[in-house]
Amino acid sequence: MPTIREESASRLRQEFAATRVGLTWLGVRKSLTSEQKARAADGFDAEVRFLSATKKLLDTQHPRFRAVTALKGRIVGYWKGLTLPYPEPGLRLIRQSVIPEFDGQLRTFQSELQQQVTLLDDHYAELRRTARDRLGQLFSEADYPVSLKDEFEITWDFPSVEPPGYLLQLNPRLYQQECQRMQARFDEAVQLTEQMFFDELSKLVSHLTERLTGREDGKAKVFRDSAIENLLEFFGRFRTLSVHSSAELDQLVERAKDVLSGVQPQDLRDSAARRQQVASQMAAVQATLEGLLIDRPRRSIVRPGTARSGHADRD
């Protein structure tokens, strides 16, 4: 009879698909040439081989550049918020039922990126002039593309992680080996998912408890709505993405939800008694979480011969 985790891995394999998001992004730092590093080393009476130096090509604090950078953060945040980890660099797992929504949102991001880069390109000459002034003799026209319009791009796809069907005809034994390898990957994905949810819940509960009980200069710490809103968002993601591989985790999420049921942030500001009640209940959840996290060995999956590619998954 299969275990709960084996059932969860099977459900994960049946209901989810692999997805990959790639981001092409203009590099804004460039290493100094050997001659430039030698000149810099002379200035500090240092050996060149012990010196590492780069130059910043563009002002990334320019409002238009910051707008493009902020969009990158939104893209990665959306992708990771809608998916689960998978033990292959650059890949994550997404529910098959939300793929159309995901594809539509990525197309929206793609269009927005094009618009933001066009606006940035309108200021490109200004940014280069500023760089020329600030870099002095380190400035080189060769470091800069003619336009920025082709320097930023988002791509996404849904690569298959299942053994190819033709392998069954060519080599049944090898096909079975590949099936076992894929099943092991999904077993790992279940464990990675559990760890992700445990860690995230622990962090959010700890933060809320600290804000409710901590004091600064003899006064209660500032309590922001986001301390509760982030937990409510977590509950929604857990409901959508969890494959329920851990009864302990399910119970803790339900306990935390019950504590916050009907609680408004302003309630905790207006009522010291309500604040203390929620803080006490959340502290109990946190204590249980900490105990479970201590008992759960953290997995470190390292695969020889694999390297990070230019994908958005940069944990």
C-alpha positions as CSV (number, residue, x, y, z in Angstrom):
1,M,0.0,0.0,0.0
2,P,1.5,3.4,-1.0
3,T,2.5,5.9,1.7
4,I,1.0,9.4,1.9
5,R,4.2,10.8,0.3
6,E,4.1,8.3,-2.5
7,E,0.5,9.2,-3.2
8,S,1.4,12.8,-3.2
9,A,4.3,12.3,-5.6
10,S,2.0,10.4,-7.9
11,R,-0.6,13.2,-7.7
12,L,2.1,15.8,-8.3
13,R,3.2,13.9,-11.4
14,Q,-0.4,13.6,-12.8
15,E,-1.7,17.1,-12.0
16,F,1.3,19.3,-12.5
17,A,3.6,20.2,-15.5
18,A,7.1,21.5,-15.7
19,T,7.6,25.1,-16.6
20,R,10.6,27.2,-17.3
21,V,10.9,31.0,-17.5
22,G,14.0,32.5,-19.1
23,L,15.0,36.2,-18.8
24,T,17.5,37.8,-21.1
25,W,18.8,41.0,-19.3
26,L,21.3,43.6,-20.1
27,G,24.5,43.2,-18.1
28,V,25.5,46.5,-16.5
29,R,28.9,45.6,-15.2
30,K,32.0,44.7,-17.1
31,S,35.4,43.6,-15.9
32,L,38.3,46.0,-16.4
33,T,40.9,45.1,-19.0
34,S,44.3,43.7,-17.9
35,E,45.8,47.1,-18.6
36,Q,43.2,48.9,-16.6
37,K,43.6,46.5,-13.7
38,A,47.4,46.9,-13.8
39,R,47.0,50.7,-13.6
40,A,44.6,50.3,-10.7
41,A,47.0,48.0,-8.9
42,D,49.8,50.5,-9.3
43,G,47.7,53.1,-7.6
44,F,47.4,50.9,-4.5
45,D,50.8,49.2,-4.8
46,A,49.0,45.9,-5.2
47,E,49.7,42.8,-7.2
48,V,47.4,42.5,-10.3
49,R,46.6,38.8,-9.7
50,F,45.0,39.7,-6.3
51,L,42.8,42.4,-7.8
52,S,39.3,42.0,-9.1
53,A,37.7,45.1,-10.6
54,T,34.6,45.9,-12.6
55,K,33.0,49.1,-14.0
56,K,29.3,50.0,-13.9
57,L,28.1,50.8,-17.4
58,L,24.8,52.5,-16.7
59,D,23.1,54.2,-13.8
60,T,20.6,51.6,-12.6
61,Q,19.0,54.1,-10.3
62,H,17.6,56.0,-13.2
63,P,13.8,55.9,-12.9
64,R,13.3,54.2,-16.3
65,F,15.9,51.5,-15.5
66,R,14.4,51.0,-12.1
67,A,11.0,50.4,-13.7
68,V,12.5,47.7,-15.9
69,T,14.2,46.1,-12.9
70,A,11.0,46.2,-10.9
71,L,9.2,44.4,-13.7
72,K,11.8,41.6,-13.5
73,G,11.0,41.2,-9.9
74,R,7.3,41.0,-10.5
75,I,7.8,38.3,-13.3
76,V,10.0,36.1,-11.1
77,G,7.7,36.6,-8.1
78,Y,4.6,35.7,-10.1
79,W,6.3,32.6,-11.5
80,K,7.5,31.3,-8.2
81,G,4.2,32.2,-6.4
82,L,2.3,30.0,-8.8
83,T,4.6,27.1,-8.9
84,L,6.4,24.4,-6.8
85,P,10.1,23.6,-6.7
86,Y,11.5,20.8,-8.8
87,P,15.0,19.2,-8.4
88,E,16.2,20.4,-11.9
89,P,17.9,23.7,-12.4
90,G,15.6,26.2,-14.0
91,L,12.4,24.1,-13.7
92,R,9.4,24.5,-11.5
93,L,6.0,22.7,-11.4
94,I,2.7,24.3,-12.2
95,R,-0.8,23.0,-12.0
96,Q,-2.0,22.0,-15.4
97,S,-5.3,23.7,-14.8
98,V,-3.7,27.2,-14.4
99,I,-1.5,27.0,-17.5
100,P,-3.8,29.1,-19.6
101,E,-3.9,31.8,-16.9
102,F,-0.1,31.6,-16.5
103,D,0.5,31.9,-20.3
104,G,-1.8,34.9,-20.5
105,Q,-0.1,36.7,-17.6
106,L,3.4,36.0,-19.1
107,R,2.2,37.5,-22.4
108,T,1.0,40.6,-20.5
109,F,4.4,40.8,-18.8
110,Q,6.1,40.4,-22.2
111,S,4.1,43.3,-23.7
112,E,4.8,45.5,-20.6
113,L,8.5,44.7,-20.8
114,Q,8.6,45.8,-24.4
115,Q,6.9,49.1,-23.4
116,Q,9.2,49.7,-20.5
117,V,12.3,49.0,-22.5
118,T,11.1,51.3,-25.3
119,L,10.8,54.1,-22.7
120,L,14.2,53.2,-21.3
121,D,15.7,53.3,-24.8
122,D,14.4,56.9,-25.2
123,H,16.8,57.8,-22.4
124,Y,19.7,55.6,-23.6
125,A,21.7,58.5,-25.1
126,E,21.4,60.4,-21.8
127,L,22.5,57.3,-19.8
128,R,25.6,56.9,-22.0
129,R,26.5,60.5,-21.6
130,T,26.3,60.2,-17.9
131,A,28.4,57.1,-18.0
132,R,31.0,58.8,-20.1
133,D,31.3,61.6,-17.5
134,R,31.4,59.3,-14.5
135,L,33.7,56.6,-16.0
136,G,36.3,59.0,-17.5
137,Q,39.0,57.0,-19.2
138,L,37.3,53.7,-18.4
139,F,34.4,54.6,-20.8
140,S,34.4,52.7,-24.0
141,E,31.7,52.9,-26.7
142,A,32.4,49.2,-27.5
143,D,30.7,48.3,-24.2
144,Y,27.4,49.6,-25.3
145,P,24.9,48.1,-27.8
146,V,23.4,50.5,-30.4
147,S,19.9,50.1,-28.9
148,L,18.5,48.5,-25.7
149,K,15.4,47.1,-27.5
150,D,16.9,43.7,-28.1
151,E,18.7,43.5,-24.7
152,F,15.7,42.4,-22.6
153,E,13.5,39.4,-23.2
154,I,11.2,37.0,-21.4
155,T,10.6,33.4,-22.7
156,W,8.7,30.5,-21.2
157,D,7.9,27.0,-22.1
158,F,6.7,23.7,-20.6
159,P,9.4,21.0,-21.2
160,S,8.4,17.4,-20.7
161,V,10.0,15.7,-17.7
162,E,8.6,12.3,-18.6
163,P,10.6,9.5,-20.3
164,P,10.0,9.6,-24.1
165,G,7.5,7.0,-25.3
166,Y,9.8,5.9,-28.1
167,L,12.3,4.6,-25.5
168,L,9.8,1.9,-24.5
169,Q,10.1,0.4,-28.0
170,L,13.8,0.9,-28.4
171,N,14.9,-0.3,-24.9
172,P,12.3,-1.3,-22.4
173,R,14.8,-1.8,-19.6
174,L,16.2,1.7,-20.1
175,Y,12.7,3.1,-20.3
176,Q,11.9,1.5,-16.9
177,Q,15.1,3.0,-15.5
178,E,14.0,6.4,-16.7
179,C,10.6,6.0,-15.2
180,Q,12.1,5.2,-11.8
181,R,14.4,8.2,-12.1
182,M,11.5,10.5,-12.9
183,Q,9.5,9.0,-9.9
184,A,12.5,9.8,-7.7
185,R,12.6,13.3,-8.9
186,F,8.9,13.8,-8.0
187,D,9.6,12.2,-4.6
188,E,12.3,14.9,-4.1
189,A,9.9,17.6,-5.4
190,V,7.4,16.6,-2.7
191,Q,10.0,16.9,0.0
192,L,11.2,20.3,-1.4
193,T,7.6,21.5,-1.4
194,E,7.1,20.4,2.2
195,Q,10.3,22.2,3.2
196,M,9.3,25.3,1.3
197,F,5.9,25.5,3.0
198,F,7.3,24.8,6.4
199,D,10.0,27.5,6.1
200,E,7.6,30.1,4.7
201,L,4.9,29.4,7.4
202,S,7.5,29.5,10.1
203,K,8.9,32.8,8.9
204,L,5.5,34.5,8.6
205,V,4.2,33.2,12.0
206,S,7.5,34.3,13.6
207,H,7.3,37.8,12.1
208,L,3.7,38.3,13.2
209,T,4.4,37.0,16.7
210,E,7.4,39.3,17.0
211,R,5.4,42.4,15.8
212,L,2.6,41.6,18.3
213,T,4.8,41.0,21.3
214,G,8.0,43.0,20.7
215,R,8.6,46.4,22.2
216,E,10.7,49.4,21.2
217,D,11.5,52.2,23.7
218,G,8.8,50.8,26.0
219,K,6.1,50.9,23.4
220,A,4.5,48.1,21.3
221,K,6.2,47.7,17.9
222,V,4.6,49.1,14.8
223,F,2.2,46.6,13.4
224,R,1.5,46.8,9.7
225,D,-1.4,45.2,7.8
226,S,1.1,43.2,5.7
227,A,2.0,41.0,8.7
228,I,-1.5,39.5,8.4
229,E,-2.0,40.0,4.7
230,N,1.1,37.9,3.9
231,L,-0.2,35.1,6.0
232,L,-3.6,35.2,4.3
233,E,-1.9,35.1,0.9
234,F,0.1,32.1,2.1
235,F,-3.1,30.3,3.1
236,G,-4.4,30.8,-0.4
237,R,-1.3,29.6,-2.1
238,F,-1.2,26.6,0.2
239,R,-4.8,25.7,-0.6
240,T,-4.0,25.9,-4.4
241,L,-0.6,24.3,-4.5
242,S,-0.4,21.8,-1.6
243,V,-0.5,18.1,-2.5
244,H,-1.1,17.3,1.2
245,S,1.9,15.1,1.8
246,S,2.3,16.1,5.5
247,A,-0.6,15.8,7.9
248,E,1.4,17.8,10.4
249,L,1.8,20.7,8.0
250,D,-1.9,20.6,7.0
251,Q,-2.9,20.8,10.7
252,L,-0.5,23.7,11.5
253,V,-1.8,25.7,8.5
254,E,-5.4,25.1,9.7
255,R,-4.4,26.2,13.3
256,A,-2.9,29.4,12.0
257,K,-5.9,30.1,9.8
258,D,-8.3,29.5,12.8
259,V,-6.2,32.0,14.9
260,L,-6.6,34.7,12.2
261,S,-10.2,33.9,11.3
262,G,-12.2,37.1,11.5
263,V,-9.2,39.1,12.7
264,Q,-8.7,42.5,11.2
265,P,-5.4,44.4,11.5
266,Q,-7.2,47.3,13.2
267,D,-8.6,45.0,15.8
268,L,-5.1,44.2,17.0
269,R,-4.2,47.9,17.2
270,D,-7.4,48.9,19.1
271,S,-7.5,46.0,21.6
272,A,-4.5,45.0,23.7
273,A,-6.4,41.9,24.9
274,R,-7.1,40.8,21.4
275,R,-3.5,41.4,20.4
276,Q,-2.3,39.3,23.4
277,Q,-4.7,36.5,22.5
278,V,-3.6,36.3,18.9
279,A,0.1,36.6,19.9
280,S,-0.2,33.8,22.5
281,Q,-2.0,31.5,20.0
282,M,0.5,32.2,17.2
283,A,3.4,31.7,19.6
284,A,2.0,28.2,20.2
285,V,1.9,27.5,16.5
286,Q,5.5,28.8,16.2
287,A,6.7,26.6,18.9
288,T,5.3,23.5,17.2
289,L,6.7,24.6,13.9
290,E,10.2,25.1,15.4
291,G,10.1,21.6,16.9
292,L,9.1,20.0,13.6
293,L,11.7,22.0,11.7
294,I,14.4,20.7,14.1
295,D,13.3,17.2,13.5
296,R,13.2,17.5,9.7
297,P,16.7,17.2,8.2
298,R,17.2,19.7,5.4
299,R,17.9,18.3,2.0
300,S,20.7,19.6,-0.1
301,I,20.3,18.2,-3.6
302,V,23.5,18.7,-5.6
303,R,23.9,17.2,-9.0
304,P,27.4,16.9,-10.4
305,G,27.8,18.3,-13.8
306,T,24.9,20.7,-13.7
307,A,25.2,24.5,-13.8
308,R,22.9,27.4,-13.5
309,S,21.6,28.7,-16.8
310,G,20.1,32.0,-17.6
311,H,16.8,31.2,-16.1
312,A,14.7,33.1,-13.6
313,D,15.0,30.4,-10.9
314,R,17.8,31.8,-8.8
315,D,17.2,30.4,-5.3
